[in-house]
């Protein structure tokens, strides 16, 4: 049961009712950690699943698609879109061929490594949602949007801004910071008042004499109310002036610390893996001498759930508390086991990145390969980050310069001009290759052009007139980024 959310529930009910009547819409739900965004989305999913013949859809079943952003996968290009569209990939054949090819590239089913531009991918998402809505209304739920990879966020927002009369309702939930969605209406969740907080605690069996204290400590944050109530018998009163999210985080760490060591290790593997991929978790756990049975105590305590081949933390803060509460050496050991157990090369690269603290050319090459695959999907921000990480641990200076240059070019293509300029500036003194120098000049000139100084942009290019080599991205084992059309900035 939800408390103090009558207005919000009515707003979401109206959005779904409009979708049932053939009118699409999108809404962004914002609020601090623990404020109840996920609970509101869960309520909406359960409520909307019931047919409603009174709203013009003839009682047709509503289809729900859902994706949850995962913090460690924020640099994994299109990871969120794969999660969202995997259940309906059979509908791709009904799309126009260029759009179908775009989504096949995203899902890894295409013959071509290089994907189309991000606008075509966004259009393909919009088309597949509209196609699904022909069979009945569609509810698209996006949780923890602040942790979506940029490529997924761009595609979903492209579609959300263009929803009209398809019968699609899209609801995104995000924390206050870290996710920008211009053009999408927002619904901000406030903390619960005293009366609603008291009702919540009363339903949990808390005596009236202790409710005021818990409400004061929690500040009306629903998750804090529940966790402080649960921990009251075991924890001393806490009066430090910390934000609610930090205090809830500390409460989770205290609860985790009471579990057996093997259980904490299994929880750490799940937190580091982050996607809930049970087969990968089990392969890694075998390497570390633990198994699924060691999660039993975490399940009994309600911190985690294991069902349908997926491992899930009850709240993202539990995963964060598990990971950050572990010592560095253990985190490195877990990521090493996950890298060794990984089948997907991009997944392996992500875990190798987490354990590499010194120059390592072999790991750098794997990161560059992952960057090339991300670039092939036009996930420019993710590819830029991977090339940047590869450069940081490269042992060859010329290759480091080349990868930094590639990172700068991709940052520019992804609309991050200031970052592109910083990367190009860092790469400039490291190389002796005229082609790399010419590419750096092109990037920096494009940045200056974006700032509105065309004369300075031209001067920057003329200053390199002695570099007769054609500008090109660095020589490496992945496909080059086409430079035609620079600068490419802005949001879809």
C-alpha angles and dihedrals in degrees: 000000000000122000127209095001102106095120093046092047090052091051092052092044089055091050092054092043089054090051090052087054091051100261115122127211145163133216134185116214112203132189147125124282111290095016092122106263094136092045090053091050091048090052091049093049092051094044096045092050090073112089114247111197091178093075102062101265096105090238093295115167116261115230117219123204118187138187131176122201114234119207099218089050097053088110095045103104115237091350090135094047091052089053091050100044103033093092092054101037088119088073094063093091090066091061126091106273098251090052093044089051089051093056093041087057090050092049093044094246099111127103091220118075093204115076127208124262121292093253092059090049091052091048090051091053090051091049095049091050090050091048091052090049090061086074094046141312118313127215115198114194121192116186127188090013090172087074098048116119110254095246092057093044092052093049094048094046091047088056095040093055091053101046110124125143104351100105095248126138117194121190120184123189123200142160117255095267135037103044125079119193109169113190095025117110113242134219114195120206116220127202117268120269123237095266096051092043090051091050091052092051092044091056088052090055098252114157115244092240092065100038097084093054093051092045091051093049094046096045089219095297104147096217091046090051091054096043096044090048091051093047099042094098093052106033131065119239111282118213103164111130095243126145113263093249091054092050092049088048090054091048090054091049090052091050093048091049091063094059124096116275093245090052091051090051092052090048090051091052090052092047093049093045088048099179098080092240100163098191091053091044091052094048091051094044090054089057089053096046100250133102145195093281089067089068092064095095091049090052093048091052090052094240094118142019129209114196141133092011093304133109113212134182114222090234133007090240089064090057090047092048090049094050100040092043091061124087118254095247092057093046090052091049091051094049090048091054091047091050091050092047096045119111096185111076093215090054090049091050092052092055093043088055090054093056101039110100099156136044110292120169095193093055090043090057091051090050090049090052090051089048090053091053091050090049089050087059090049090245090144099169093052092044091049091053093049093049088048091053091046090053092050093060099032115121096203113077096206091051090046089055091047093051092046088052091050089048090052092050092050093046088055092048088051093054099258101123098163092051090047090054092050092050093047090050090051092049097046100080094043102067142069096187113111091206092056090046091052091050091050089052091051092051094048092046090052090052092052089046089054089055089057101254103121094166093055090047091055091046090053091054094045090052087065094048089117090063097085095176117109112254110255139160116258124290107256138130095275131077119276124246113248109243097202114116100028128186098056111171142141135061125287 
